[in-house]
Amino acid sequence: MKIGIDASYSLDASPSGVGVYSTGIIEALADSFPDDRFRLCYRSNRFFRTMTRRRRARNTSRHLLEPFFLPRLQRRVQLFHGLNQRLPPCTFNAAVATFHDLFVMTADYSTPEFRRRFAQIAKDTAERSDHIIAVSQYTANLVAELLSYPSDRISVVHHGVERIPLIKEEEIRRFRKEHDLEAPFILHVGAIQKRKNIEGLLAAFEHIQDPTRLVLAGAEGYGGGAILERLEASSAAPRIRRFGYVDRPLLERLYRSANVLAFPSLEEGFGLPVLEAMSAGLPVVTSNRSALAEVAGDAALLVNPEDPYALRIAIEGALEDGPTRRHLIEAGFKREGEFSWIKAAHETMRVYRRLVK
């Protein structure tokens, strides 16, 4: 089969969940199906960046995803897959789009202008997709409800997870000392923005006793200014460390050094940090809503993210060296093992073969 893929987001210098997904699914598809041909398509602002990189695999090629080149692409592929809920402005023999989330359409998590543009693109993509892949059942339900898309043409394909590698204890001790993190610390991975519920996490943390620290690893996002003001004014401010956006090596050290991951997001289409933390042997406390309960299963403590007291009690339970913590670590390893990019690639290929006979 000849498959076109919008690979633009796989080149993000600071990849979000979409970038991680794009890289993971492209590499797994190319490795798992060597007899198929994948035309990796990039928008002009990213295409030339690919010239400095080695080709991913022998069964892949690179193409410019711009209007002038679309007629040739239409003729050369049997199916096109948009990895970030959008499709080029043309018609293909078969078109698939992956939808990650629709939270922009469900609550005040962005500017009105961005919300209008997002909704327009989402609706256009749904109208022109022969099939939609959703990264969770939660997202699939929103696609059916908000975009009036037939449920029988939606397939749920969960993310895979790149396991956090082991790091020598000596290196971990050095890292913690260097960053003044020798005391137990709670880790949050994600943007400083309204949807991530940083203020709710802070309200819980303010009642967790010293010397426990809170580490925030993520860039500033929508509503971040007000959140940062709240953090700076907090009585717990001296115990909070903000790292901003962190690259993969630093993120791996944080996962391996932390004592618990707290991820009380108000809405997530998937929630990759939950699985990454589990792969590092880190107990997880997360929300009992959106896709997070679906992803975490029974391997995390699930709480109402808008109840700071419940969040605090759960975090303290995960921090304490006892049966709860040991269960979360053991269950987390098992849960994380159920998600892989190879599995995601095979489920994605089943969608392709259903459309291209």
Rosetta blueprint (number, residue, H / E / L):
1 M L
2 K E
3 I E
4 G E
5 I E
6 D E
7 A L
8 S H
9 Y H
10 S H
11 L H
12 D L
13 A L
14 S L
15 P L
16 S L
17 G H
18 V H
19 G H
20 V H
21 Y H
22 S H
23 T H
24 G H
25 I H
26 I H
27 E H
28 A H
29 L H
30 A H
31 D H
32 S H
33 F L
34 P L
35 D L
36 D L
37 R E
38 F E
39 R E
40 L E
41 C E
42 Y E
43 R L
44 S H
45 N H
46 R H
47 F H
48 F H
49 R H
50 T H
51 M H
52 T H
53 R L
54 R L
55 R L
56 R L
57 A L
58 R L
59 N L
60 T E
61 S E
62 R E
63 H E
64 L E
65 L L
66 E L
67 P H
68 F H
69 F H
70 L H
71 P H
72 R H
73 L H
74 Q H
75 R H
76 R H
77 V L
78 Q L
79 L E
80 F E
81 H E
82 G E
83 L L
84 N L
85 Q L
86 R L
87 L L
88 P L
89 P L
90 C L
91 T L
92 F L
93 N L
94 A L
95 A E
96 V E
97 A E
98 T E
99 F E
100 H L
101 D L
102 L L
103 F H
104 V H
105 M H
106 T L
107 A L
108 D L
109 Y L
110 S L
111 T L
112 P H
113 E H
114 F H
115 R H
116 R H
117 R H
118 F H
119 A H
120 Q H
121 I H
122 A H
123 K H
124 D H
125 T H
126 A H
127 E H
128 R H
129 S L
130 D L
131 H E
132 I E
133 I E
134 A E
135 V L
136 S L
137 Q H
138 Y H
139 T H
140 A H
141 N H
142 L H
143 V H
144 A H
145 E H
146 L H
147 L L
148 S L
149 Y L
150 P L
151 S H
152 D H
153 R H
154 I E
155 S E
156 V E
157 V L
158 H L
159 H L
160 G L
161 V L
162 E L
163 R L
164 I L
165 P L
166 L L
167 I L
168 K L
169 E H
170 E H
171 E H
172 I H
173 R H
174 R H
175 F H
176 R H
177 K H
178 E H
179 H L
180 D L
181 L L
182 E L
183 A L
184 P L
185 F E
186 I E
187 L E
188 H E
189 V E
190 G L
191 A L
192 I E
193 Q L
194 K H
195 R H
196 K H
197 N L
198 I H
199 E H
200 G H
201 L H
202 L H
203 A H
204 A H
205 F H
206 E L
207 H L
208 I L
209 Q L
210 D L
211 P L
212 T L
213 R E
214 L E
215 V E
216 L E
217 A E
218 G L
219 A L
220 E E
221 G L
222 Y L
223 G L
224 G H
225 G H
226 A H
227 I H
228 L H
229 E H
230 R H
231 L H
232 E H
233 A H
234 S L
235 S L
236 A L
237 A H
238 P H
239 R H
240 I E
241 R E
242 R E
243 F E
244 G E
245 Y L
246 V L
247 D L
248 R H
249 P H
250 L H
251 L H
252 E H
253 R H
254 L H
255 Y H
256 R H
257 S H
258 A L
259 N L
260 V E
261 L E
262 A E
263 F E
264 P L
265 S L
266 L L
267 E L
268 E L
269 G L
270 F L
271 G L
272 L H
273 P H
274 V H
275 L H
276 E H
277 A H
278 M H
279 S H
280 A L
281 G L
282 L L
283 P L
284 V E
285 V E
286 T E
287 S E
288 N L
289 R L
290 S L
291 A L
292 L H
293 A H
294 E H
295 V H
296 A H
297 G L
298 D L
299 A L
300 A L
301 L E
302 L E
303 V E
304 N L
305 P L
306 E L
307 D L
308 P H
309 Y H
310 A H
311 L H
312 R H
313 I H
314 A H
315 I H
316 E H
317 G H
318 A H
319 L H
320 E L
321 D L
322 G L
323 P H
324 T H
325 R H
326 R H
327 H H
328 L H
329 I H
330 E H
331 A H
332 G H
333 F H
334 K H
335 R H
336 E H
337 G L
338 E L
339 F L
340 S L
341 W H
342 I H
343 K H
344 A H
345 A H
346 H H
347 E H
348 T H
349 M H
350 R H
351 V H
352 Y H
353 R H
354 R H
355 L H
356 V L
357 K L
